[in-house]
């Protein structure tokens, strides 16, 4: 019987416990897990990246700190892809 979970931490824990395979985001894994505790089994079938949205209240002028955060986040995510 298939079981489901709704967050990557639960998927990760299930895989580490030997309960099956999961499609996990790289950000959900530690360096140790990336180094060998978990193994990629279907590298030819990686899904396309999902979009990330930054939501903030509608305003005529976006505060500098919000724009700076968005720019920083964009750079970080670009490096990961």
MMTF fields as JSON, N, C-alpha, C and O atoms, coordinates in Angstrom:
{
  "mmtfVersion": "1.0.0",
  "mmtfProducer": "UNKNOWN",
  "numBonds": 323,
  "numAtoms": 324,
  "numGroups": 81,
  "numChains": 1,
  "numModels": 1,
  "chainsPerModel": [1],
  "groupsPerChain": [81],
  "chainIdList": ["A"],
  "bondAtomList": [4, 2, 8, 6, 12, 10, 16, 14, 20, 18, 24, 22, 28, 26, 32, 30, 36, 34, 40, 38, 44, 42, 48, 46, 52, 50, 56, 54, 60, 58, 64, 62, 68, 66, 72, 70, 76, 74, 80, 78, 84, 82, 88, 86, 92, 90, 96, 94, 100, 98, 104, 102, 108, 106, 112, 110, 116, 114, 120, 118, 124, 122, 128, 126, 132, 130, 136, 134, 140, 138, 144, 142, 148, 146, 152, 150, 156, 154, 160, 158, 164, 162, 168, 166, 172, 170, 176, 174, 180, 178, 184, 182, 188, 186, 192, 190, 196, 194, 200, 198, 204, 202, 208, 206, 212, 210, 216, 214, 220, 218, 224, 222, 228, 226, 232, 230, 236, 234, 240, 238, 244, 242, 248, 246, 252, 250, 256, 254, 260, 258, 264, 262, 268, 266, 272, 270, 276, 274, 280, 278, 284, 282, 288, 286, 292, 290, 296, 294, 300, 298, 304, 302, 308, 306, 312, 310, 316, 314, 320, 318],
  "bondOrderList": [1, 1, 1, 1, 1, 1, 1, 1, 1, 1, 1, 1, 1, 1, 1, 1, 1, 1, 1, 1, 1, 1, 1, 1, 1, 1, 1, 1, 1, 1, 1, 1, 1, 1, 1, 1, 1, 1, 1, 1, 1, 1, 1, 1, 1, 1, 1, 1, 1, 1, 1, 1, 1, 1, 1, 1, 1, 1, 1, 1, 1, 1, 1, 1, 1, 1, 1, 1, 1, 1, 1, 1, 1, 1, 1, 1, 1, 1, 1, 1],
  "groupList": [{"groupName": "UNK", "atomNameList": ["N", "CA", "C", "O"], "elementList": ["N", "C", "C", "O"], "formalChargeList": [0, 0, 0, 0], "bondAtomList": [1, 0, 2, 1, 3, 2], "bondOrderList": [1, 1, 2], "singleLetterCode": "X", "chemCompType": "L-PEPTIDE LINKING"}],
  "groupTypeList": [0, 0, 0, 0, 0, 0, 0, 0, 0, 0, 0, 0, 0, 0, 0, 0, 0, 0, 0, 0, 0, 0, 0, 0, 0, 0, 0, 0, 0, 0, 0, 0, 0, 0, 0, 0, 0, 0, 0, 0, 0, 0, 0, 0, 0, 0, 0, 0, 0, 0, 0, 0, 0, 0, 0, 0, 0, 0, 0, 0, 0, 0, 0, 0, 0, 0, 0, 0, 0, 0, 0, 0, 0, 0, 0, 0, 0, 0, 0, 0, 0],
  "groupIdList": [1, 2, 3, 4, 5, 6, 7, 8, 9, 10, 11, 12, 13, 14, 15, 16, 17, 18, 19, 20, 21, 22, 23, 24, 25, 26, 27, 28, 29, 30, 31, 32, 33, 34, 35, 36, 37, 38, 39, 40, 41, 42, 43, 44, 45, 46, 47, 48, 49, 50, 51, 52, 53, 54, 55, 56, 57, 58, 59, 60, 61, 62, 63, 64, 65, 66, 67, 68, 69, 70, 71, 72, 73, 74, 75, 76, 77, 78, 79, 80, 81],
  "secStructList": [7, 7, 7, 7, 7, 1, 1, 2, 2, 2, 2, 2, 2, 2, 2, 2, 6, 6, 1, 7, 7, 7, 7, 7, 7, 4, 4, 4, 1, 7, 2, 2, 0, 0, 0, 0, 0, 1, 7, 7, 1, 7, 4, 4, 4, 7, 7, 7, 7, 7, 7, 7, 7, 7, 7, 7, 7, 7, 7, 1, 1, 7, 7, 2, 2, 2, 2, 2, 2, 2, 2, 2, 2, 2, 2, 2, 2, 2, 2, 2, 7],
  "xCoordList": [0.838, 0.0, 0.89, 1.789, 0.644, 1.434, 1.035, -0.145, 2.019, 1.796, 2.287, 3.175, 1.735, 2.174, 2.524, 2.029, 3.381, 3.737, 3.67, 3.553, 3.745, 3.58, 4.765, 4.617, 5.931, 7.099, 8.37, 8.415, 9.39, 10.622, 11.35, 12.048, 11.201, 11.846, 11.304, 12.068, 10.01, 9.417, 9.855, 10.141, 9.908, 10.413, 11.849, 12.204, 12.663, 14.065, 14.195, 14.955, 13.461, 13.517, 13.072, 13.664, 12.04, 11.558, 12.622, 12.835, 13.282, 14.348, 15.512, 16.033, 15.917, 17.025, 16.677, 17.564, 15.385, 14.936, 14.754, 14.394, 15.005, 14.899, 13.486, 13.198, 12.597, 11.198, 10.857, 9.687, 11.84, 11.555, 12.355, 13.396, 11.836, 12.499, 11.624, 10.418, 12.244, 11.514, 12.173, 13.35, 11.395, 11.892, 12.104, 11.148, 13.37, 13.696, 14.404, 15.217, 14.097, 14.88, 16.274, 16.432, 17.27, 18.648, 18.795, 19.587, 18.037, 18.131, 17.702, 18.042, 16.961, 16.483, 17.523, 17.313, 18.634, 19.629, 20.863, 21.265, 21.451, 22.693, 23.878, 23.735, 25.03, 26.249, 26.558, 26.979, 26.347, 26.625, 25.722, 26.166, 24.458, 23.526, 23.876, 23.775, 24.287, 24.698, 25.978, 26.25, 26.756, 28.028, 27.865, 28.848, 26.661, 26.546, 25.439, 25.096, 24.853, 23.796, 22.563, 21.875, 22.299, 21.205, 21.804, 22.782, 21.222, 21.759, 20.692, 19.536, 21.096, 20.168, 19.994, 20.975, 18.736, 18.491, 17.956, 18.0, 17.458, 16.916, 17.376, 16.547, 18.68, 19.186, 18.666, 18.643, 18.256, 17.737, 16.308, 15.79, 15.67, 14.276, 14.091, 13.084, 15.047, 14.918, 13.798, 13.689, 12.979, 11.903, 12.455, 13.557, 11.675, 12.037, 11.939, 11.105, 12.781, 12.7, 11.338, 10.743, 10.866, 9.61, 9.883, 10.963, 8.926, 9.13, 9.118, 8.508, 9.802, 9.804, 9.232, 9.638, 8.304, 7.682, 7.96, 7.946, 8.211, 8.37, 7.15, 6.965, 6.333, 5.108, 5.259, 5.826, 4.756, 4.767, 3.541, 2.985, 3.097, 1.89, 2.055, 3.139, 0.967, 0.974, 1.269, 0.59, 2.269, 2.638, 3.159, 3.643, 3.056, 3.626, 5.137, 5.756, 5.726, 7.177, 7.539, 7.141, 8.295, 8.732, 9.877, 10.831, 9.797, 10.875, 12.223, 12.293, 13.273, 14.608, 14.998, 15.579, 14.684, 15.086, 14.382, 14.961, 13.128, 12.414, 13.047, 13.262, 13.342, 13.988, 15.372, 15.752, 16.121, 17.46, 17.365, 18.17, 16.391, 16.203, 15.851, 16.403, 14.95, 14.565, 15.75, 15.917, 16.57, 17.757, 18.741, 19.307, 18.938, 19.833, 19.308, 20.071, 18.016, 17.412, 17.55, 17.859, 17.327, 17.461, 18.882, 19.065, 19.878, 21.275, 21.574, 22.225, 21.103, 21.336, 20.702, 21.336, 19.456, 18.768, 19.373, 19.38, 19.873, 20.532, 21.776, 22.061, 22.514, 23.733, 23.405, 24.207, 22.225, 21.854, 21.354, 21.374, 20.914, 20.342, 21.368, 21.038],
  "yCoordList": [-1.172, 0.0, 1.246, 1.368, 2.15, 3.376, 4.365, 4.519, 5.022, 6.077, 7.378, 7.375, 8.474, 9.772, 10.683, 10.514, 11.644, 12.681, 14.01, 14.047, 15.1, 16.399, 17.351, 18.563, 16.813, 17.685, 16.887, 15.673, 17.587, 16.91, 16.266, 15.268, 16.814, 16.215, 14.804, 13.898, 14.618, 13.29, 12.325, 11.16, 12.804, 11.962, 11.535, 10.366, 12.496, 12.229, 11.177, 10.219, 11.35, 10.4, 9.009, 8.013, 8.933, 7.636, 6.944, 5.738, 7.692, 7.103, 6.62, 5.525, 7.436, 7.038, 5.813, 5.059, 5.614, 4.443, 3.218, 2.142, 3.387, 2.254, 1.938, 0.801, 2.917, 2.671, 2.889, 2.805, 3.166, 3.322, 4.441, 4.854, 4.927, 6.002, 7.249, 7.17, 8.395, 9.657, 10.631, 10.509, 11.58, 12.679, 13.86, 14.527, 14.121, 15.138, 16.335, 16.177, 17.532, 18.688, 18.629, 18.214, 19.04, 19.024, 19.831, 19.472, 20.919, 21.753, 21.029, 21.461, 19.934, 19.192, 18.211, 17.579, 18.081, 17.08, 17.715, 18.819, 17.012, 17.486, 17.09, 16.29, 17.645, 17.293, 15.802, 15.16, 15.256, 13.839, 12.964, 11.969, 13.35, 12.559, 12.663, 11.681, 13.847, 14.018, 13.244, 12.885, 12.991, 12.283, 10.768, 10.059, 10.244, 8.794, 8.129, 6.991, 8.763, 8.105, 7.837, 6.831, 8.745, 8.569, 8.542, 9.237, 7.744, 7.559, 7.893, 7.492, 8.629, 8.935, 7.684, 7.109, 7.255, 6.008, 6.21, 5.276, 7.383, 7.615, 8.971, 9.851, 9.148, 10.461, 10.937, 12.14, 10.029, 10.427, 10.947, 11.449, 10.832, 11.243, 12.351, 12.375, 13.265, 14.397, 15.319, 15.583, 15.803, 16.715, 18.115, 18.461, 18.896, 20.3, 21.038, 20.69, 22.053, 22.821, 23.509, 23.948, 23.594, 24.294, 25.78, 26.159, 26.615, 28.059, 28.436, 27.758, 29.524, 30.086, 31.493, 32.258, 31.833, 33.151, 33.896, 33.311, 35.185, 36.062, 36.972, 37.788, 36.834, 37.622, 38.73, 38.521, 39.888, 41.023, 41.867, 41.763, 42.718, 43.519, 44.433, 44.95, 44.612, 45.502, 46.934, 47.482, 47.518, 48.897, 49.543, 48.864, 50.858, 51.559, 51.442, 51.281, 51.521, 51.446, 50.282, 50.243, 49.345, 48.201, 48.67, 49.278, 48.395, 48.795, 48.23, 47.115, 48.996, 48.593, 47.237, 46.4, 47.018, 45.761, 44.559, 43.476, 44.746, 43.65, 43.37, 42.213, 44.414, 44.242, 43.615, 42.733, 44.058, 43.498, 42.014, 41.204, 41.668, 40.26, 39.438, 38.355, 39.93, 39.225, 39.027, 37.95, 40.053, 39.947, 38.916, 38.12, 38.935, 37.979, 36.548, 35.645, 36.348, 35.024, 34.52, 33.348, 35.386, 35.023, 34.53, 33.509, 35.252, 34.851, 33.496, 32.655, 33.284, 32.007, 30.856, 29.823, 31.037, 29.969, 29.73, 28.592, 30.753, 30.582, 29.711, 28.881, 29.898, 29.113, 27.629, 26.763, 27.338, 25.953, 25.217, 23.987, 25.943, 25.297, 25.037, 24.503],
  "zCoordList": [0.0, 0.0, 0.0, 0.832, -0.915, -1.022, 0.062, 0.378, 0.616, 1.609, 1.019, 0.166, 1.45, 0.963, 2.132, 3.246, 1.853, 2.817, 2.087, 0.862, 2.837, 2.185, 2.379, 2.218, 2.722, 2.816, 2.555, 2.758, 2.105, 1.702, 2.882, 2.701, 4.075, 5.255, 5.504, 5.836, 5.346, 5.532, 4.431, 4.708, 3.178, 2.083, 2.371, 2.223, 2.784, 3.077, 4.17, 4.025, 5.259, 6.378, 5.942, 6.356, 5.115, 4.635, 3.788, 3.92, 2.929, 2.099, 2.95, 2.737, 3.909, 4.784, 5.623, 6.024, 5.888, 6.645, 5.748, 6.226, 4.441, 3.519, 3.079, 2.705, 3.115, 2.782, 1.315, 0.941, 0.482, -0.937, -1.565, -1.054, -2.697, -3.418, -3.384, -3.151, -3.617, -3.593, -4.557, -4.894, -4.98, -5.802, -4.873, -4.476, -4.523, -3.528, -4.147, -5.058, -3.654, -4.098, -3.48, -2.332, -4.236, -3.757, -2.473, -1.602, -2.351, -1.158, 0.113, 1.214, -0.026, 1.141, 1.667, 2.703, 0.965, 1.333, 1.965, 1.597, 2.906, 3.529, 2.656, 1.732, 2.948, 2.198, 2.333, 1.37, 3.532, 3.758, 2.886, 2.313, 2.797, 1.985, 0.505, -0.231, 0.071, -1.318, -1.611, -2.757, -0.568, -0.731, -0.729, -0.938, -0.5, -0.579, 0.193, -0.13, 1.196, 1.96, 1.099, 1.274, 0.173, -0.777, -2.173, -2.448, -3.049, -4.387, -5.419, -5.289, -6.442, -7.533, -8.38, -8.85, -8.579, -9.299, -10.715, -11.516, -11.046, -12.386, -12.935, -13.169, -13.141, -13.551, -14.907, -15.165, -15.764, -17.08, -17.019, -18.017, -15.867, -15.738, -14.709, -14.001, -14.619, -13.702, -14.185, -15.383, -13.28, -13.687, -13.959, -13.534, -14.665, -14.882, -13.551, -12.715, -13.341, -12.094, -11.947, -12.932, -10.729, -10.449, -10.265, -9.81, -10.61, -10.425, -8.942, -8.115, -8.633, -7.28, -7.395, -8.27, -6.53, -6.554, -5.263, -4.181, -5.384, -4.232, -4.214, -5.117, -3.201, -3.103, -2.073, -1.0, -2.402, -1.49, -1.798, -2.891, -0.84, -1.068, -2.287, -2.556, -3.003, -4.168, -3.729, -2.861, -4.329, -4.022, -5.289, -6.195, -5.344, -6.492, -6.486, -7.537, -5.316, -5.191, -4.27, -3.106, -4.814, -4.022, -3.115, -3.6, -1.799, -0.894, -1.348, -1.865, -1.152, -1.57, -0.969, -1.66, 0.3, 0.937, 0.307, 0.222, -0.136, -0.799, -2.159, -2.52, -2.903, -4.212, -4.039, -4.81, -3.043, -2.792, -2.428, -2.888, -1.609, -1.249, -2.481, -2.675, -3.312, -4.53, -5.461, -6.032, -5.619, -6.468, -5.906, -6.655, -4.593, -3.937, -4.12, -4.465, -3.891, -4.031, -5.459, -5.676, -6.426, -7.831, -8.12, -8.783, -7.623, -7.837, -7.219, -7.839, -6.007, -5.317, -6.094, -6.31, -6.51, -7.23, -8.609, -9.08, -9.256, -10.552, -10.405, -11.268, -9.317, -9.083, -8.886, -9.237, -8.322, -8.041, -9.272, -9.311, -10.258, -11.457, -12.522, -13.58]
}
